[in-house]
Amino acid sequence: MSQKLDTLLSLSAMLSILTLPFTDSNHANAQGFCTHSGAYTLSGDFDGDGRSDTLCTDSQGKKWIAYSNGGFWENVSTSWCSHPNSSIRVGDFNGDGRSDLLCHDLEGRNWIVYANVAGNFGDFRSGWTAVSALCTQEGNQWYVEDLNSDGRADIVCIDNNNGQWYRFAKPDGTFDL
């Protein structure tokens, strides 16, 4: 597990300084996808086809997915995970082969919205929620990674004193926090 965490931290550091270039053949970039102010992208296999899709979210909480097969989904009515001191991570928490979204904030609130069979998130009103003191200090870093190779993404927190905390996903895709 320590080797996986070291690899995860190394990759995270590299990704934080790299911006992956989009090419003209990339469906998302070719349409000017996710280029507006306050917008950023996250990658995941939301439809479970084994290929990486691109999620765009913005500071208003709106969400769009550009699928690797050229399809598109949008939900512009949500403000899910757009409040101050909140951030989103992507991982398959329930082991169904589709990437889910985890929102965490410094108040200790956590939400997961699970990708549905269509490869999107519906109206963002269903899923899992919990409150915990895990990773609530300013400057802590948190990640999701399948640390125990069970097919479900787990939560990792690195605190300001380099303490490492793990929470393993349960079979139903929730966590004991």
C-alpha positions as CSV (number, residue, x, y, z in Angstrom):
1,M,0.0,0.0,0.0
2,S,2.9,2.4,0.8
3,Q,4.3,1.9,-2.7
4,K,0.9,2.7,-4.2
5,L,0.6,5.9,-2.1
6,D,4.1,6.9,-3.1
7,T,3.3,6.4,-6.8
8,L,0.0,8.3,-6.3
9,L,1.7,11.3,-4.7
10,S,4.4,11.3,-7.4
11,L,1.8,11.3,-10.2
12,S,-0.3,13.9,-8.4
13,A,2.8,16.2,-8.2
14,M,3.5,15.7,-11.9
15,L,-0.1,16.3,-12.9
16,S,-0.3,19.5,-10.9
17,I,2.4,21.1,-13.0
18,L,1.4,19.5,-16.3
19,T,-1.5,20.6,-18.5
20,L,-2.5,17.8,-20.9
21,P,-2.8,19.3,-24.4
22,F,-6.0,18.7,-26.3
23,T,-5.7,17.9,-30.0
24,D,-8.1,18.9,-32.8
25,S,-9.2,15.2,-32.9
26,N,-10.4,15.5,-29.3
27,H,-14.1,16.0,-29.3
28,A,-14.1,18.2,-26.2
29,N,-11.5,20.7,-27.4
30,A,-12.7,20.8,-31.0
31,Q,-15.9,22.4,-29.7
32,G,-14.3,24.8,-27.3
33,F,-15.4,22.7,-24.4
34,C,-14.8,23.9,-20.9
35,T,-12.9,27.1,-21.9
36,H,-15.1,29.6,-20.0
37,S,-14.0,31.5,-16.9
38,G,-14.1,29.4,-13.7
39,A,-14.3,26.1,-15.6
40,Y,-12.0,23.1,-15.2
41,T,-11.9,19.5,-16.4
42,L,-11.7,16.1,-14.7
43,S,-11.2,12.8,-16.5
44,G,-13.0,9.5,-15.8
45,D,-14.8,6.6,-17.5
46,F,-18.3,7.8,-16.7
47,D,-20.1,5.5,-19.2
48,G,-18.0,2.4,-18.4
49,D,-16.8,1.8,-22.0
50,G,-13.1,1.5,-20.9
51,R,-12.2,4.9,-22.4
52,S,-11.6,8.2,-20.7
53,D,-14.3,10.8,-20.9
54,T,-14.0,14.5,-19.9
55,L,-16.1,16.2,-17.3
56,C,-16.3,19.9,-17.2
57,T,-17.5,21.7,-14.1
58,D,-17.4,25.4,-13.3
59,S,-17.6,27.8,-10.3
60,Q,-21.4,27.8,-10.7
61,G,-21.5,24.1,-10.2
62,K,-22.7,23.3,-13.8
63,K,-21.6,20.0,-15.2
64,W,-21.0,18.7,-18.7
65,I,-19.5,15.4,-20.0
66,A,-17.9,15.0,-23.4
67,Y,-17.7,11.2,-24.0
68,S,-14.9,9.6,-25.8
69,N,-17.4,8.2,-28.3
70,G,-18.5,11.8,-29.3
71,G,-21.6,11.9,-27.2
72,F,-22.4,14.8,-24.8
73,W,-24.4,15.3,-21.6
74,E,-25.1,18.5,-19.7
75,N,-26.7,19.4,-16.4
76,V,-26.7,23.1,-16.0
77,S,-29.3,23.2,-13.2
78,T,-27.0,21.9,-10.4
79,S,-24.8,23.8,-8.0
80,W,-23.4,20.5,-6.6
81,C,-19.9,21.0,-5.1
82,S,-19.6,24.7,-6.0
83,H,-19.5,26.1,-2.5
84,P,-16.4,27.7,-1.0
85,N,-13.6,25.3,0.2
86,S,-15.1,22.3,-1.7
87,S,-13.4,20.1,-4.3
88,I,-14.3,17.2,-6.5
89,R,-12.4,13.9,-7.1
90,V,-13.3,11.2,-9.6
91,G,-13.2,7.5,-8.8
92,D,-15.2,4.3,-9.1
93,F,-16.3,4.0,-5.5
94,N,-18.9,1.3,-5.9
95,G,-16.9,-0.9,-8.3
96,D,-19.4,-0.9,-11.2
97,G,-16.9,0.2,-13.9
98,R,-18.2,3.8,-14.1
99,S,-16.5,6.8,-12.6
100,D,-18.4,8.5,-9.8
101,L,-17.9,12.0,-8.2
102,L,-16.9,12.7,-4.6
103,C,-17.3,16.2,-3.2
104,H,-15.4,17.1,0.0
105,D,-15.2,20.4,1.8
106,L,-13.2,21.8,4.8
107,E,-16.4,21.7,6.9
108,G,-16.0,17.9,6.8
109,R,-19.0,17.3,4.6
110,N,-18.7,14.6,1.9
111,W,-21.0,13.6,-0.9
112,I,-20.8,11.0,-3.6
113,V,-23.0,11.0,-6.7
114,Y,-22.8,7.7,-8.5
115,A,-22.7,7.5,-12.3
116,N,-25.9,5.8,-13.6
117,V,-26.2,3.3,-16.4
118,A,-26.4,6.1,-18.9
119,G,-23.0,7.3,-17.8
120,N,-24.2,10.6,-16.2
121,F,-25.4,11.8,-12.8
122,G,-29.0,12.6,-13.3
123,D,-30.1,15.4,-11.0
124,F,-27.4,15.0,-8.3
125,R,-30.0,14.4,-5.5
126,S,-29.2,10.7,-4.9
127,G,-26.0,9.2,-3.5
128,W,-24.1,9.1,-0.2
129,T,-23.4,11.8,2.3
130,A,-21.3,11.8,5.6
131,V,-19.7,14.3,7.9
132,S,-16.2,13.7,9.2
133,A,-13.2,15.5,10.6
134,L,-11.0,13.7,8.0
135,C,-8.9,16.1,5.9
136,T,-10.6,19.3,7.1
137,Q,-7.5,21.3,7.9
138,E,-6.4,24.1,5.4
139,G,-3.5,22.8,3.3
140,N,-4.3,19.1,3.7
141,Q,-4.2,17.1,0.4
142,W,-6.7,14.4,-0.4
143,Y,-6.8,11.9,-3.2
144,V,-8.8,8.9,-4.3
145,E,-7.1,5.7,-5.4
146,D,-7.8,2.0,-5.2
147,L,-5.2,1.3,-2.5
148,N,-6.3,-2.3,-1.7
149,S,-7.0,-3.4,-5.3
150,D,-10.6,-4.3,-4.7
151,G,-12.0,-2.4,-7.7
152,R,-13.3,0.5,-5.6
153,A,-11.6,3.9,-5.1
154,D,-10.5,4.7,-1.6
155,I,-9.8,8.1,0.1
156,V,-6.3,9.2,1.1
157,C,-5.6,12.3,3.2
158,I,-2.1,13.7,3.7
159,D,-2.2,16.2,6.6
160,N,0.0,19.2,7.2
161,N,2.4,17.1,9.3
162,N,2.8,14.4,6.6
163,G,0.4,12.1,8.5
164,Q,-1.4,9.8,6.1
165,W,-5.0,8.7,6.6
166,Y,-6.9,6.1,4.6
167,R,-10.5,5.2,4.3
168,F,-11.4,2.1,2.3
169,A,-14.6,2.0,0.2
170,K,-17.1,-0.5,1.4
171,P,-18.7,-2.9,-1.1
172,D,-21.7,-0.6,-1.5
173,G,-19.4,2.4,-2.4
174,T,-19.8,4.2,0.9
175,F,-17.2,4.9,3.6
176,D,-17.0,4.7,7.4
177,L,-15.9,8.2,8.2
